[in-house]
Amino acid sequence: MTATRIVILGAGTGGTLAANRLRRMFPPSQVQISVVDQDDRHVYQPGLLFVPFGLTHPEDIVRPRGNQLHRDIDYVRAHIEHVDLDADVVHLQGATSLPYDVLIVATGARLLPDETEGLTGPGWMEKVFTFYDLAGAGALEGAFARFDGGRIVVNVVDLPIKCPVAPLEFCFLADWYFTERGIRDRVQLTYVTPLDGAFTKPTASKLLASMLEEKGVDLVTEFNTGTVDGAGGRLVSYDDREVPFDLAVVVPLHGGAEYVGRSPGLGDELNFVPTDQRTLQSSARPNVFVIGDAANVPASKAGSVTHFEGETLVENVRHFLAGEELEAGFDGHANCFIESGFGKAMLIDFNYDHEPVPGHYPGPIGLPLLKESRLNHLGKLMFQWFYWHSLLPGREIPGINPTMPSAGKARVAEPAH
Ligand SMILES: Cc1cc2nc3c(=O)[nH]c(=O)nc-3n(C[C@H](O)[C@H](O)[C@H](O)COP(=O)(O)OP(=O)(O)OC[C@H]3O[C@@H](n4cnc5c(N)ncnc54)[C@H](O)[C@@H]3O)c2cc1C
């Protein structure tokens, strides 16, 4: 009997944890697992937030990809060229190919800074930066260390983005950082967003807006950035509003991986992959599943979401191979620590159907929700250890379930009809 071939595209958060969970589920004699990635640097992306403030360093948040995968997983280092859905084959750069019985797409989201006029033009990496990749976060550390006063804008060009709270955390940490350096009164901080509030979820949005105000960060809403004029030091919106800056921190437009666009039938216009939001099966083919940021599901693009998707994904691959009905198991569960500066953080927990509410997580005795605390800050710092040692290896984290818990949470008032 020949082994079933599972090919996983991407060895980031989702690809790694899915591969390790599947390896535990099926013996190598029954299922052969191959994971493809274009490079060998697995970045702990939540750590990028801390690099510009000197709180961590690029070398502390990067590990080789192969070391995160079980030894009975075949790690293929190659650039994916395209997928032929009719032939069940992945084509890699260099004219090699990988046939599959089941394909798992885990190639995440890609930054598209060139899509915004001027963003990578004059001033890029001199006074216009992003902290969403290693090079940008590292360069920003130097620029912040040299900054001795003026206007800093933090701008989200458009949604969806990875970790939608990260730009807000960046503002809170910048307030802390310049206070520590004793020059906060010389630094004007402005958060510029295309949303009509600080965040998407109404309860959290109100709280986050009041925190920005308390910390003296100006909020500019409904600003759709058309041009970043690095030389002139201004953001210009499509409706001709302007926000001046001396230093800009921009979160660029995101899209799915480029090869998705070269794979007929696989992706949408942004190269994300249309996916059933509860089973994680793609709309393209029954034998194609999707995990993490690559999916077009209406959940946050976050490592926590990717982690919670893991269990449903591997169970449904098992059901598919056994010819059984799939489970509608994923509920959109997301939780995010929101670093708020001065050694504190908040935590929010929500899913497709429920907004973040106050209370505790994961039960009545747990971390405080929608409230700043030192405990949450420690939770955020400890998460890096859990990421490498528990989440990526695909081990259960004690007390943490993939579905959103309601114990310990305040009830939300039913909307008036
Ligand atoms: C600044 C920042 C802060 C964040 N903070 C948090 C946080 O606090 N909490 C949280 O839960 N999440 C956070 N996230 C989000 C989290 O890191 C991502 O949601 C998560 O890593 C998604 O996992 P993924 O497997 O979908 O994608 P990734 O982990 O990005 O992996 C995708 C992989 O696909 C590979 N790939 C892509 N195209 C190709 C190709 N053509 N050929 C070969 N390989 C390819 C890439 O090299 C990459 O390794 C943050 C992200 C950023 C940028």
The ligand as an ORCA input file, in Angstrom:
! r2SCAN-3c Opt
* xyz 0 1
  C       4.177     42.905     13.957
  C       3.322     41.700     14.160
  C       2.846     41.405     15.437
  C       2.022     40.306     15.636
  N       1.571     40.053     16.903
  C       0.757     39.002     17.123
  C       0.278     38.725     18.442
  O       0.626     39.402     19.412
  N      -0.569     37.676     18.602
  C      -0.961     36.894     17.548
  O      -1.745     35.958     17.751
  N      -0.512     37.129     16.275
  C       0.335     38.150     16.047
  N       0.810     38.405     14.787
  C       0.272     37.619     13.645
  C       0.876     36.238     13.491
  O       2.287     36.294     13.494
  C       0.379     35.630     12.168
  O      -1.030     35.745     12.128
  C       0.738     34.162     12.070
  O       2.139     34.016     12.034
  C       0.096     33.557     10.808
  O       0.610     32.286     10.549
  P       0.594     31.718      9.056
  O       1.123     30.318      9.157
  O      -0.714     31.932      8.441
  O       1.621     32.626      8.264
  P       3.191     32.801      8.472
  O       3.588     32.383      9.851
  O       3.502     34.186      8.051
  O       3.838     31.746      7.468
  C       3.684     31.808      6.063
  C       4.870     31.092      5.448
  O       4.658     30.890      4.042
  C       5.890     31.047      3.366
  N       5.635     31.377      1.954
  C       4.859     32.376      1.468
  N       4.888     32.375      0.115
  C       5.707     31.362     -0.258
  C       6.154     30.860     -1.519
  N       5.756     31.392     -2.680
  N       6.999     29.810     -1.518
  C       7.415     29.222     -0.364
  N       7.022     29.663      0.847
  C       6.182     30.715      0.910
  C       6.576     32.191      4.150
  O       7.983     32.162      3.965
  C       6.156     31.900      5.583
  O       7.107     31.131      6.282
  C       1.672     39.469     14.545
  C       2.185     39.740     13.270
  C       3.003     40.834     13.080
  C       3.539     41.121     11.691
*
